[in-house]
Amino acid sequence: MYISYSRLSTYLSCPYRYYLQYVEGFRPPANALMSFGSSLHAALRDFYSQDKIPPTLDDLYAHYYRNWFSFGYRSRETEAKFFQEGLSILEEYYDRNIDEFCPALFVERRFQVEIKGVPFVGVVDRIDRMPDGTLRVIDYKTYRKNGSGLQLMLYHLALEKLFGYPPEKLLYYFLKEQETSSVEVNEEALGEAQENLVRMKEGLERGLFLKNKGLNCISCDFQRFCELEENGYPEENL
């Protein structure tokens, strides 16, 4: 039983949704935002994997063209609109970051560790070796609303286990806004991250998959599997 950040965030949001997705095997349909984000991530993965220094904007575009995902778009017109938006995002990203370009130490670095006795797995978008020898973690988010301090706290703990020392800097890079957000490490946040892992592990072992009422219900991909009340929220916990 391995826990990833995406599984943990799903369980914390609604254990019943976790049950439907990861136990029963239902999958949310592909959508444009998922495909768009995957395309941008893959382009930047390959961009920071190359040895050519400095790479050109055309190099970045080539990675984008090669890694474009065409799933989940409602029409060719919608897909074309997203594709052009991606070109604009990458052009601005290039202009802002090319002067300090350096190939990453790792891109999409997979790990499997134990934290507080809980098997934890994940993939870190980018790990840089800084001039002073310390590590910097960068996680790309397509939009600002998607960042969570919990994710980077868990990555901090995992990489400390993996390398024997933790990264010094934890950053989100929000591609649409071309902004970064630094997550500060503190003992309280690290402790809360570990407690969430243990809480989920214990919940899974006890078979606790309660329905969690909330605003997330409105946009949930699995509404049809819940017995909805008139106000659109699930019934009380199972």
N, C-alpha and C positions, 0 to 999 in steps of 0.2 A: 504494500500500500504506500505509494509515493504521493506526496503532496507538492503541488506547484503553486506559485502565486495566483495564477488564474483560477485554479480549483479552490484555493483558500478564499479568494475574494467572492467567488460564487457562493460558497457555503456560508460565509458571513452575511452576505446579502439575503440569501434565502436557501436554507437547507433543502427544501423541497425541490427547488430548481436544480440544485446539485444532484439530487436523487434522479430526477428525470434525465439530466444530461449525461452524468457519469456512471450511474448504476444501470438505468434502463437503456441508455445508449441513444436517446433522442439527440439530434443535432439541430441547432438553429440554422435556418437557411442562409446560404451565402448572400452577402449584401455588398453594396458598392463601397461603403466605408471600410469594411474589412479588407476587400481586395485592394483598394487604394492605399491603405496604410501598409499592407504587405509589399506592394510595389515600391513604395518609397524606402521602406526598410531594406529591401533586397538591393536596391540601387546603391544605398549608402554602405551596405555591407561590402559590396564588391569594390566600391570607390576606395575604402580604407584598407582593402586587402592587396592593392596593387603596389608594385615597387617603383613605378614611374613617378618621379618627383621633379617639378610639380605636375600633377595631372591637369588636363585641360577641362574646360566646361563640356566640350564635346565628349570627352571620356566619360564624364558623369552622365550625360545624356545617353550614351551608348549602353551604360549599365541599366539605365531606366527602361530603354526600349527592350532590352533583352529580358528584363525581369517583369514586364508588364503582365498583370493578371486580369483577365477579361471576364471574371465571374461576378454575378450578382448585379450587373447593371441592367436597368429596365429597358434601355434602348441604346442604339448605337450613338445617338445624339448625346445621351447622358454620359456614356463612356468617353466620348470625345471631349466633353466639357471637363470631366475629371482629369483626363490625360493632359489637357492644356494647363489645368491648374497645377498639376504635378510638375510640369516643365517650369512654370513660374516659381514654384516653391524651391526647386532645386537650383535654379539660376540665382535666386537671392541667397540661398544657403552657400553656394559656391563663392559668391562675391564677399560674403561676410567671413568665411572661414578659410579660404585658400591660402592666405598669407601665413597661417600657422599650421598648414597641412603637414602631417607626419603619419606614415602608415601605423595603424593600430597594433598594439601588442596582441590583442585577440579581437575577433569579431564573431558575434553569435557564439560566445563561449558557453558550452554546455557544462553543467556540473551536477553532481549527485553527492550529497553529504547528509549527515545526521545532525539535527539541531534539537537538543533536549530529548533525545531518543526518538525523534520524528524524522523519517526519511524525507528529505526535501530535494526537489529537482528544479532546474530552471535553465534559462538561456539568457546570458547578458549580452545586450546589443553590441557594446564596444567597451574595451578596456585599454587605456593608454598608459604607457610608462612615461612618467614625467621626468624632466631633466634632473630632478633631485633624487630620482629612483623610486619615488612613491607611485602608487596606482591611482588612476582616476577612472571612475565608472560613468558611462554616459548611456542613458536609456532614451530612445527616441519615442516621442508621442506625436501623433499627427495633429492633435488639437490639445489645447491647454487643459480642458476639463478632464482629461484622462489620467493625470498624474496622481500618484498616491505615495505618501511617505512610507507606508508599510512595505511596499515592494522593495524600495531601496534599502530599508533597514534589514530586510531578509537577505538581500544580495550582499550587504556588508557582512552579515554573520556567515553566509555561505562561503564567501571568498576568503574570509579569515581562516575557515576550516580548510579550504582548498590549498591556499598558498602559505599558511602559517602566519600571516599578518594581514590586517584589513586594509582596504583602500582608504586613502586619505580624503578623497573627494567623491561625492555622489551627486550627479547632475541629471536633471531631465532637460532634454532639448525639444521644445515644442516647435514643430516644423512649420505649421501654418502661421504662427505668430513670430517665428524666428527669435524666440526668447529662450533663455535658460533659467532654470530654477535649481538652486543648491539645497540639498536636504542635509540638515545638520544632525550629526549622530549624538545621541545622549542615552544615558543608561535607562531612563524611563521608557523611551521609545523602543529600545532594543528589548527590554523586558516585556513590553506589551506585544511586540512581534512574536517572541517566543511563546508567550501565553496563548496567543491566537492559534499557533500551530498545535500546541498541546490540546487546546479546547476542541479543535476540529478532529484531531485524532481520537479523542475520547468520544466525541459525538458519533463518529463513524463506527467505532467499535460497539457502541450501544444502539446503533441503528436509529439515531435521532435525525429525522428528516422533516422538521416542522415547517409548515407554511408561514411565511413572514409577510404580514400585511405592510404595504408601503407604497410610495410613489413609483418604485421600480416595477410594480405590477402592471402599470399602465402600458409600458413599452416592452414587457416581457414576451419573449418568443414562444413561451409555453403556456400562454393564457388558456388555450383551449383544453389543456389537461387539468386545469383547476376548476372546481365547481364555484363559479363566480357568483357573488351576491349582486344585488341590483346596482350597488355603487361601483361595481367593477373590481372589487378587491376579493381575494380568496376568502373562503369560510375560515372559521377558527382553526387553529393548529390541529393536525391529525392526531 
